[in-house]
Amino acid sequence: MMATGSDARQPIIFLHLHMKKTQREISEAMSVSQLTMSDITQSYKQTGAVDAQRKSGLKQNTSKRADTHIVMYSLIDLLLNAVDIKRELPLAISRETVARRLCEASQIARKPLKKPLLTMKMQAARLQWAN
């Protein structure tokens, strides 16, 4: 199936309105389902715009700039987790939002584990085993 972004929608609308092609002919020629074809033409007739409508869902709480700050805090100090980054920022956002923004940027919102150091007894046992 072909993508139905605004670049693909323009030729579909042109073929339908100006070339007087049927939805079936256009759907076969453009490799788009007939239902998608119908949705695109109906949307164009209602709004007069070729671009896709904004999808439903909540608006993001953070701006691009705030997202950048969240990622920068994570990169500056790798030991900060999502709660610590949230405390550093003067934003009214949740820990989950910080973790989500870090995940979108392929960052980790957790502290790395610290392994225990070798005790003197462990070091002596290692040396004895190696000899």
PyMOL commands that set and color helices and strands:
alter all, ss='L'
color gray80, all
select helices_A, chain A and resi 6-17+23-30+34-47+64-76+82-88+95-104+120-130
alter helices_A, ss='H'
color red, helices_A
deselect
rebuild
show_as cartoon
